[in-house]
Amino acid sequence: MADLPHSPPPAGSDVAETSSRLREAHAFDVRTGLQPRALRRAFADHLHLTRAHELSEATPYDRYVALSHAVRDRLVERWAKTQRTYYERDVKRAYYLSAEYLLGRALWSNLQALGIHDAYSSVLADIGVDLRQLVDVEPDAGLGNGGLGRLAACFLDSAATLSLPVTGYGIRYEFGIFEQVIRDGCQVERADEWLRFGNPWEIERPEHVVPVSFGGVTERVPSRQGGGFRMIWRPEQQVLGVPFDTPIAGYGSDTVNSLRLWSSRAGQDFDFGLFNAGDYVRAVEQKNQTEVISKVLYPNDNFEAGKELRLRQEYFFVACSIADIIGRFNRTHADFRILKDKVAIQLNDTHPAIAIAELMRVLIDEHLLPWEMAWEQTVGAFGYTNHTLLPEALERWPVALFERLLPRHLEIIYEINRRVLREVQITFPYDEERVRRMSLIEEGPERLVRMAHLAVVGSHSVNGVAKLHSDLVRSRLLRDFSELWPERFNNKTNGVTPRRWLSACNPGLSELITEKVGIDWITDLDQLRGLEPSADDPAFLARLAEVKLENKWALARLIQEELSITVDPASIFDVQIKRLHEYKRQLLNALHIVALYVRSKQGEAVTPRTFIFGAKAAPGYRMAKLIIQFIHAVAEVVNGDRRQEVLRVAFMPNYRVSLAEKIIPAADVSEQISTAGMEASGTGNMKLAMNGALTVGTLDGANIEIRDAVGPENFFLFGLDADQVEAKRRERFKGITACEADPVLREVVSLIASGFFSPEDRGVFQPLLDAILGVDPYLTLGDFSAYAACQRDVEKAYADRSGWARKAALNIARMGTFSSDRTIREYGREIWGVEPVEIEIDAPLSLM
């Protein structure tokens, strides 16, 4: 580094002047400095030394990798200091176990967290490089299906921003959520090779490899302590878990936490005996079978092989994580009686619930704790977040599969069950039906292990993710358990990080907000309240409308590029983006589009509208994939009809985080129309409202709290509530009843049944009609009339543009409570018992 002064100060020079010169030099050119000169040097060095290219011959990917490494360098020192501080201060730490993380792109968020986005944008522009183009090179890390994984990513961001000691654990899937391709209107899945060219953000840690066992038998042996026995698990297979660490940077703080993802490796690459004998295929068979564990996100479990692989995945990452957690604890503590005072473990849904049995196994089998002491520490350490109200979505594993793969864990689960059911019998005597319902083992033609029950009995805290959801968990889904342990149940309404979902994805709106309330709203979203007076300022509303229109033009260009569909930015941009599921009712939206199309064909005035969908259907979910096909069939008719220009339908393929970041700022209407009582919370509803979209929604999930926050007059409500839905389901309400009572709906159904949208195969959509005309648990037709009436209210409201802008402004101003910072503060204070740990970078670590 030739520009740094390396020689000692001149003899007789003033010490203060010399110190000042050294500080100035350091600020401009230390290896990991944040000044433009250091940033430019870092980019050039990595382009040359890491990618072996000069700028003139470097590809966009070369430039992206060089920039990513330059940014990562600036995180590493903070990262190391953060971890060292946690150990030095002996703080209680929280560990977040999640099978999914939808992180999105890291480059932009890390630039933002370090506060060097503008500086690097300028530095790169000086040498003819567009930062935005480099950001777009980065593939999405699609290690999740939807809201569950995106929530986990938001939580890690908030924990680091709040300086909370939180580590995330998960699986480093080689292939994440599939890439969705639309072929002839149908979803086709392709492998998502996000690691094809490597990942510049992660650091492999082979020195921390963890052995993980499967199968085999258990054996009772005399206790080494004398006077009793202990169990030994003699597995038949062992695989290795190799950790890969990714830095999670806090915005505006020096905290950098870790996300540790585990990759499976064979304990032995191949059998040399078989190899030397010429059996090359079998020689590598074990390696292939082992490494498939972390190969793909959620294998199709419609078949026995898929079920086994999924259970292997869940235990694999849990076993690795528990070993890592205990290893960290043991570095500074030997007394396991204080484990729960130093360790908090949060289960993100039931996927990691086997962690409860695994921690018990480690404590009683490996560290020889008495059962009662081990159980006290386990329950004290664990918290469980429930994410579903659908009983069929709660994981249950065949006992036979469990016994074959995890025999010792099944024994532990049996013992947990025995003790818990004895407590139930004592508390509720003569109630054998309650005992049957609460058992961890479901008796039937196939005996099943109920993972949600294991998560509840092994955790001191059980929370839902919205007020309604938590109430229904207590009163319906897990009622027996809430009656036994009411103190365990609580609510933690979800939130989203404003850094990614407002500041980064919507710079125009962010700039406008900052002009009005200052910059601190990015870490204190409640400050958005300061916008409320501006909701009555015509000049502010005009600027807000301009920002929205600019975002709509950007999305319109993207739709034209990707789909060759021309849309009018002046039309209502009506958005429904989320996982494709019958209860989320994308089909209800599509039926209404058909109704609007019929109205327009009949000469009735219809407000111009562009309907924008983004959704992936699970590969084995036939009905969901048929709904995608139906939406495309409707789009083909509507977009191809030259006699009407008011309606357009755009299904954006391969919905993902980076696509959501483009759609959400442009949305006028947010479709949150799930059947009441079925959506746990939702987070897309928060992101869209935060960016000024008005919600059309049911009283479901967090919709209720959003409506309360923004005001009923700024929310378009329709449909049955959760109790009414439950009553309709009990009476087995049939959609045909709603169809017969509504002539508009009857005409829509008749048009579909005629084959109008599928002339080459007139019966292709008959299964959809059969499902909703019969006993439809999702009340797609039961809510149609109310939905159509609500959409007429939307049209009327949009006609008053200043009134619409005022509603949008109030939505933005009143969304402060839906920051994931608020959610994580509640987790930290009320469940984990962790405190903020300020990280002090008081001297350049690179010079220490």
Order of alpha helices (4+ residues) and beta strands (2+ residues): alpha-alpha-alpha-beta-beta-alpha-alpha-alpha-beta-alpha-beta-beta-beta-beta-beta-beta-beta-beta-beta-alpha-alpha-alpha-alpha-alpha-beta-alpha-alpha-beta-beta-alpha-alpha-alpha-beta-beta-alpha-beta-alpha-alpha-beta-alpha-alpha-beta-alpha-beta-alpha-beta-alpha-beta-alpha-beta-alpha-beta-alpha-alpha-alpha-alpha-alpha-alpha-alpha
